Amino acid sequence: MKRGTIASLVEVLAVSTKLGLTSFGGPIAHLGYFHNEYIRRRKWMDERSYADLVALCQFLPGPASSQVGIGIGIVRAGLLGGLVAWLGFTLPSIIALVAFAFLLQGFDLGNTGWIHGLKIVAVAIVAHAILGMGQKLTPDRNRATIAVIAAAITLYWQAAYSQVIIIAAAGLIGVWLYRMKTVEGTPDLNIRISRSLAISCLVIFLTLLIVLPFLRQWGNMEWIAMFDSYYRAGSLVFGGGHVVLPLLENEVVFTGWVNESDFLAGYSAAQAVPGPLFTIASYLGTLSGGLTGAIVATTAIFLPAFLLVAGILPFWNVLRNNSKIQGALVGINAAVVGILLAALYDPLWTSAIVESGDFMLAAVLFIMLVFWKLPPWMIVVAGALGGMALELI
């Protein structure tokens, strides 16, 4: 390996680790942190290319902010650069949530007041995400209608593949409604991956998605079942960390690996740490299988994101100038808002807001987040303290 390549990898690791330790606030906030650090300060990519990369990662299933970080790492230092960028950005959150899972097991914290407060925090944060995404992604009646229909179908049809079918249908509707949308010329991204390697990544992605469910049925090894569940979650969820909640619930709560109270506590705790929300998989894997479970769950849920970014990037320069792709993206983004709205109601609202005090705390946290514009970590602390206070009343 050349000295320049090693220096680039070290640089990517240092910068991504800094972001992994400081990027609070969820995927939308992460994109702002990335823009400030990677684009404004270091100029690793031009503004238009960064916007195109963000659009691609919003179109793909998986954790959008992590995929953007992987893509920037690939542009900067090749395939290893993408891996190093993911590792630096993700590892701090993994360590924090694995530690939280052991703490939860050791002290039976699942029903304490501060954990209930963290569940209410999740209600406020997801409501804020819906507000921001809705304003941007559903500004007209067509897209608002797609969002509402997607929410209704998600609530009444909670099957393993329901979300991917909803997303696919929304994409087709988007192509039909916005097929005449004008596409401006865009500069090419500098992608350091050959097309043959990219195709190999896509083949591996599809092979695992198809083969793992059969291996799960034929074999009797729990780690294969776990890998299949988390890999499928990472492969079929559009919209990032918030939207993965209902699919993960189907995979880990209904199978009995994790109870619902611990599941929601982990989702809320994931809001309190920097880095991607998909690292809730590290927490859930720890609860059901210790450190081995954490490694299997984390690898499985993030692997599709890496394979898809590496597989699609070399072809994105052509795809992003296609009006049909742009139309599909519009419909998919609207459906994501609807799926998120459904997740706000069930399981978040139905599990966390059970009394009038819970509603008042959620309202206060929402105002603090939206109108006072306080940082997310302060919202988390306030929610935990508020939950403890409600326990004493």
C-alpha positions as CSV (number, residue, x, y, z in Angstrom):
1,M,0.0,0.0,0.0
2,K,1.4,3.4,-1.0
3,R,2.4,5.9,1.6
4,G,-0.1,8.5,0.2
5,T,-2.9,5.9,0.5
6,I,-2.0,5.1,4.1
7,A,-1.9,8.8,4.9
8,S,-5.4,9.3,3.3
9,L,-6.8,6.4,5.3
10,V,-5.4,7.8,8.6
11,E,-6.9,11.2,7.7
12,V,-10.3,9.7,6.9
13,L,-10.2,7.7,10.2
14,A,-9.3,10.8,12.3
15,V,-11.9,13.0,10.8
16,S,-14.7,10.4,10.8
17,T,-13.9,9.5,14.5
18,K,-14.2,13.1,15.4
19,L,-17.6,13.2,13.8
20,G,-18.6,9.9,15.5
21,L,-17.9,11.5,18.9
22,T,-19.7,14.8,18.2
23,S,-22.5,14.3,15.7
24,F,-25.7,14.3,17.8
25,G,-29.2,14.8,16.5
26,G,-29.9,12.1,14.0
27,P,-29.4,11.6,10.2
28,I,-30.5,15.1,9.1
29,A,-28.1,16.7,11.6
30,H,-25.4,14.3,10.6
31,L,-25.5,15.6,7.0
32,G,-25.0,19.1,8.3
33,Y,-22.0,18.0,10.3
34,F,-20.6,16.2,7.3
35,H,-21.1,19.2,5.1
36,N,-19.2,21.5,7.5
37,E,-16.3,19.1,8.1
38,Y,-15.9,17.3,4.8
39,I,-17.0,19.9,2.3
40,R,-16.6,23.4,3.8
41,R,-13.4,22.8,5.9
42,R,-11.6,20.1,3.9
43,K,-13.1,20.5,0.4
44,W,-13.0,16.7,-0.2
45,M,-15.9,17.1,-2.6
46,D,-17.7,20.0,-4.4
47,E,-21.1,21.2,-3.3
48,R,-23.0,19.7,-6.2
49,S,-21.4,16.3,-5.9
50,Y,-22.1,16.3,-2.2
51,A,-25.8,17.1,-2.9
52,D,-25.9,14.3,-5.5
53,L,-24.4,11.8,-3.0
54,V,-27.0,12.7,-0.4
55,A,-29.7,12.3,-2.9
56,L,-28.4,8.8,-3.9
57,C,-28.2,7.7,-0.2
58,Q,-31.7,8.9,0.5
59,F,-32.9,6.8,-2.5
60,L,-31.1,3.7,-1.3
61,P,-32.3,1.6,1.6
62,G,-30.3,1.7,4.8
63,P,-28.8,4.4,7.1
64,A,-28.6,7.5,4.9
65,S,-26.0,9.4,6.9
66,S,-23.7,6.4,7.3
67,Q,-24.0,5.8,3.5
68,V,-23.0,9.4,2.8
69,G,-20.0,9.0,5.1
70,I,-19.0,5.8,3.4
71,G,-19.4,7.4,0.0
72,I,-17.2,10.3,1.0
73,G,-14.6,7.9,2.3
74,I,-14.7,6.0,-1.0
75,V,-14.2,9.2,-3.0
76,R,-11.3,10.2,-0.7
77,A,-9.4,6.9,-0.3
78,G,-11.1,4.2,-2.3
79,L,-13.0,1.2,-0.9
80,L,-10.9,1.0,2.3
81,G,-11.6,4.7,2.8
82,G,-15.3,3.9,2.9
83,L,-14.8,1.2,5.4
84,V,-12.5,3.4,7.6
85,A,-15.0,6.3,7.4
86,W,-17.8,4.0,8.6
87,L,-15.7,2.6,11.4
88,G,-14.7,6.0,12.8
89,F,-18.2,7.4,12.6
90,T,-20.0,4.3,14.0
91,L,-17.7,2.8,16.7
92,P,-18.3,5.4,19.5
93,S,-22.0,4.8,19.3
94,I,-21.6,1.0,19.2
95,I,-19.4,1.1,22.4
96,A,-21.9,3.3,24.2
97,L,-25.0,1.3,23.3
98,V,-23.3,-2.1,24.1
99,A,-22.4,-0.7,27.5
100,F,-26.0,0.5,28.0
101,A,-27.3,-2.9,27.2
102,F,-25.1,-4.6,29.8
103,L,-26.2,-1.9,32.3
104,L,-29.8,-2.6,31.5
105,Q,-29.3,-6.3,32.0
106,G,-27.3,-6.0,35.2
107,F,-29.6,-3.6,37.0
108,D,-33.1,-4.3,35.6
109,L,-33.6,-0.7,34.5
110,G,-36.3,-1.4,32.0
111,N,-39.2,-0.1,34.0
112,T,-37.6,2.9,35.8
113,G,-38.8,6.4,35.4
114,W,-35.8,7.7,33.5
115,I,-36.2,5.0,30.9
116,H,-39.8,5.9,30.5
117,G,-38.7,9.5,30.1
118,L,-36.3,8.4,27.3
119,K,-39.3,6.7,25.5
120,I,-41.1,10.1,25.6
121,V,-37.9,11.7,24.2
122,A,-38.2,9.4,21.2
123,V,-41.8,10.7,20.7
124,A,-40.6,14.3,20.6
125,I,-37.6,13.6,18.4
126,V,-39.6,11.5,15.8
127,A,-42.3,14.2,15.8
128,H,-39.7,16.8,15.0
129,A,-38.2,14.6,12.3
130,I,-41.7,14.3,10.7
131,L,-42.2,18.0,10.8
132,G,-38.9,18.8,9.0
133,M,-39.2,16.0,6.5
134,G,-42.8,16.7,5.8
135,Q,-42.2,20.3,5.0
136,K,-39.4,19.4,2.6
137,L,-40.6,16.1,1.1
138,T,-44.4,16.5,1.0
139,P,-45.0,20.2,0.0
140,D,-47.9,19.5,-2.4
141,R,-51.1,17.5,-2.3
142,N,-49.8,14.6,-4.4
143,R,-46.9,13.9,-2.1
144,A,-48.9,14.5,1.0
145,T,-51.5,12.0,-0.2
146,I,-48.8,9.4,-0.9
147,A,-47.5,10.0,2.7
148,V,-50.9,9.5,4.3
149,I,-51.7,6.4,2.3
150,A,-48.3,4.9,3.1
151,A,-48.9,5.6,6.8
152,A,-52.3,3.9,6.8
153,I,-51.0,0.8,4.9
154,T,-48.0,0.6,7.3
155,L,-50.3,0.6,10.4
156,Y,-52.7,-1.9,9.0
157,W,-50.3,-4.2,7.2
158,Q,-47.3,-5.0,9.5
159,A,-45.5,-7.7,7.6
160,A,-41.8,-8.3,7.0
161,Y,-42.0,-7.1,3.4
162,S,-44.7,-4.5,3.7
163,Q,-42.4,-1.6,3.7
164,V,-40.4,-2.5,0.6
165,I,-43.7,-3.1,-1.3
166,I,-45.0,0.4,-0.1
167,I,-41.7,2.0,-1.1
168,A,-41.7,0.3,-4.6
169,A,-45.3,1.3,-5.2
170,A,-44.6,4.9,-4.2
171,G,-41.6,4.9,-6.5
172,L,-43.8,3.8,-9.4
173,I,-46.4,6.5,-8.6
174,G,-43.6,9.0,-8.5
175,V,-42.3,8.0,-11.9
176,W,-45.9,8.4,-13.3
177,L,-46.6,11.8,-11.6
178,Y,-43.2,13.4,-12.1
179,R,-42.0,11.7,-15.3
180,M,-41.7,15.1,-17.0
181,K,-39.5,16.7,-14.3
182,T,-36.5,18.6,-15.8
183,V,-33.1,17.3,-14.9
184,E,-30.1,19.7,-14.9
185,G,-26.7,18.7,-16.0
186,T,-24.4,17.6,-13.2
187,P,-20.6,17.2,-12.8
188,D,-19.2,13.7,-12.5
189,L,-18.2,12.2,-9.2
190,N,-14.7,10.9,-8.9
191,I,-15.3,7.3,-7.9
192,R,-12.3,5.0,-7.1
193,I,-14.1,1.7,-7.7
194,S,-14.1,-0.3,-10.9
195,R,-17.4,-1.3,-12.4
196,S,-16.5,-5.0,-12.1
197,L,-16.0,-4.6,-8.4
198,A,-19.2,-2.6,-8.1
199,I,-21.1,-5.4,-9.8
200,S,-19.6,-7.9,-7.5
201,C,-20.8,-5.9,-4.5
202,L,-24.3,-5.8,-5.9
203,V,-24.3,-9.6,-6.6
204,I,-23.2,-10.3,-3.0
205,F,-25.9,-8.0,-1.7
206,L,-28.7,-9.8,-3.6
207,T,-27.2,-13.2,-2.9
208,L,-27.2,-12.7,0.8
209,L,-30.7,-11.3,0.7
210,I,-32.1,-14.3,-1.1
211,V,-30.0,-17.1,0.5
212,L,-30.0,-16.1,4.2
213,P,-33.7,-16.9,4.7
214,F,-33.2,-20.4,3.3
215,L,-30.2,-21.0,5.4
216,R,-32.2,-19.8,8.4
217,Q,-34.9,-22.4,7.7
218,W,-32.6,-25.3,6.9
219,G,-30.1,-24.7,9.6
220,N,-30.6,-24.5,13.3
221,M,-28.0,-21.9,14.3
222,E,-29.3,-18.8,16.1
223,W,-26.5,-16.6,14.8
224,I,-27.7,-17.3,11.2
225,A,-31.2,-16.3,12.1
226,M,-29.9,-13.2,13.8
227,F,-27.7,-12.3,10.8
228,D,-30.7,-12.8,8.5
229,S,-33.0,-10.6,10.5
230,Y,-30.6,-7.7,10.8
231,Y,-29.4,-8.0,7.3
232,R,-32.9,-7.9,6.0
233,A,-33.6,-4.8,8.1
234,G,-30.6,-3.0,6.7
235,S,-31.6,-4.1,3.2
236,L,-35.3,-3.2,3.1
237,V,-35.7,0.0,5.2
238,F,-35.8,3.3,3.4
239,G,-35.5,6.6,5.3
240,G,-32.8,5.9,7.9
241,G,-32.7,5.1,11.6
242,H,-36.2,6.3,12.6
243,V,-38.0,4.1,9.9
244,V,-36.0,1.0,10.8
245,L,-37.9,0.9,14.2
246,P,-41.1,-1.0,13.1
247,L,-39.2,-3.5,11.0
248,L,-36.7,-4.3,13.8
249,E,-39.6,-4.6,16.2
250,N,-41.0,-7.3,13.9
251,E,-37.7,-9.1,13.8
252,V,-36.6,-9.0,17.5
253,V,-39.7,-8.4,19.7
254,F,-42.1,-10.7,18.0
255,T,-39.5,-13.5,17.9
256,G,-38.9,-13.1,21.7
257,W,-35.2,-12.1,21.5
258,V,-35.9,-8.7,23.2
259,N,-39.0,-7.6,25.1
260,E,-40.9,-4.4,24.0
261,S,-39.9,-2.3,27.0
262,D,-36.2,-3.0,26.5
263,F,-36.6,-2.4,22.8
264,L,-38.0,1.1,23.2
265,A,-35.5,1.9,25.9
266,G,-32.7,1.1,23.5
267,Y,-34.3,3.2,20.7
268,S,-34.5,6.2,23.1
269,A,-30.9,5.6,24.3
270,A,-29.7,5.7,20.7
271,Q,-31.0,9.3,20.5
272,A,-28.7,10.2,23.4
273,V,-25.4,9.2,21.8
274,P,-23.7,10.6,18.7
275,G,-23.5,8.7,15.5
276,P,-26.0,6.6,13.4
277,L,-29.3,5.4,14.9
278,F,-28.8,2.0,13.2
279,T,-26.4,1.2,16.1
280,I,-29.5,0.3,18.1
281,A,-28.7,-3.1,16.5
282,S,-25.5,-3.3,18.7
283,Y,-27.7,-2.8,21.8
284,L,-30.3,-5.3,20.7
285,G,-27.7,-7.9,19.7
286,T,-26.0,-7.5,23.1
287,L,-29.3,-8.2,24.9
288,S,-30.0,-11.3,22.9
289,G,-26.5,-12.7,22.4
290,G,-23.9,-10.8,24.4
291,L,-20.8,-9.4,22.7
292,T,-21.0,-12.0,19.9
293,G,-24.6,-10.9,19.3
294,A,-23.6,-7.3,19.1
295,I,-20.9,-8.1,16.5
296,V,-23.3,-10.2,14.4
297,A,-26.2,-7.7,14.6
298,T,-24.0,-4.6,13.9
299,T,-22.2,-6.3,10.9
300,A,-25.4,-7.6,9.4
301,I,-27.4,-4.3,9.6
302,F,-24.6,-2.1,8.1
303,L,-23.3,-4.6,5.5
304,P,-26.1,-3.8,3.0
305,A,-25.4,-0.1,3.2
306,F,-21.7,-0.7,2.4
307,L,-22.4,-3.1,-0.5
308,L,-25.1,-0.8,-2.0
309,V,-23.0,2.4,-1.9
310,A,-19.9,0.6,-3.3
311,G,-22.1,-1.1,-5.9
312,I,-24.1,1.9,-7.1
313,L,-21.6,4.8,-7.0
314,P,-19.7,4.0,-10.2
315,F,-23.0,4.0,-12.1
316,W,-24.5,7.1,-10.4
317,N,-23.1,9.6,-12.8
318,V,-25.5,8.2,-15.5
319,L,-28.5,7.3,-13.3
320,R,-28.8,10.7,-11.6
321,N,-29.4,12.4,-15.0
322,N,-32.5,10.2,-15.7
323,S,-35.9,11.9,-15.2
324,K,-37.6,8.6,-14.2
325,I,-35.1,8.0,-11.4
326,Q,-35.7,11.5,-10.2
327,G,-39.5,11.0,-10.3
328,A,-39.2,7.7,-8.4
329,L,-37.1,9.5,-5.7
330,V,-39.8,12.1,-5.2
331,G,-42.5,9.3,-4.6
332,I,-40.2,7.3,-2.3
333,N,-39.3,10.3,-0.1
334,A,-43.0,11.0,0.4
335,A,-43.7,7.4,1.4
336,V,-40.8,7.6,3.9
337,V,-42.6,10.5,5.6
338,G,-45.7,8.3,5.9
339,I,-43.9,5.3,7.3
340,L,-42.3,7.6,9.8
341,L,-45.7,9.0,10.8
342,A,-46.9,5.4,11.4
343,A,-43.9,4.7,13.6
344,L,-44.7,7.8,15.6
345,Y,-48.1,6.4,16.5
346,D,-47.2,2.7,16.9
347,P,-45.1,1.7,18.7
348,L,-43.8,5.1,20.1
349,W,-46.9,6.9,21.0
350,T,-48.9,3.9,22.1
351,S,-46.2,2.7,24.4
352,A,-44.8,6.0,25.8
353,I,-47.9,8.3,26.1
354,V,-50.2,6.5,28.6
355,E,-51.1,9.4,31.0
356,S,-51.7,13.1,30.7
357,G,-48.3,13.8,32.4
358,D,-46.6,11.8,29.6
359,F,-48.3,14.0,27.0
360,M,-47.3,17.2,28.8
361,L,-43.7,16.1,29.0
362,A,-43.6,15.2,25.3
363,A,-45.1,18.6,24.5
364,V,-42.5,20.4,26.5
365,L,-39.6,18.4,25.0
366,F,-41.0,19.1,21.5
367,I,-41.1,22.8,22.2
368,M,-37.6,22.7,23.6
369,L,-36.4,21.0,20.4
370,V,-38.3,22.9,17.8
371,F,-38.7,26.4,19.1
372,W,-36.0,26.8,21.7
373,K,-33.6,24.8,19.4
374,L,-31.8,23.2,22.2
375,P,-29.2,20.5,21.4
376,P,-30.5,16.9,21.4
377,W,-28.4,15.9,24.4
378,M,-30.2,18.5,26.5
379,I,-33.6,17.1,25.4
380,V,-32.4,13.6,26.4
381,V,-31.3,14.8,29.8
382,A,-34.6,16.7,30.3
383,G,-36.6,13.7,29.3
384,A,-34.9,11.4,31.7
385,L,-35.3,13.9,34.5
386,G,-38.9,14.4,33.6
387,G,-39.6,10.7,33.6
388,M,-38.1,10.4,37.1
389,A,-40.3,13.3,38.2
390,L,-43.4,11.6,36.8
391,E,-42.5,8.4,38.6
392,L,-42.6,10.3,41.9
393,I,-46.0,12.0,41.3
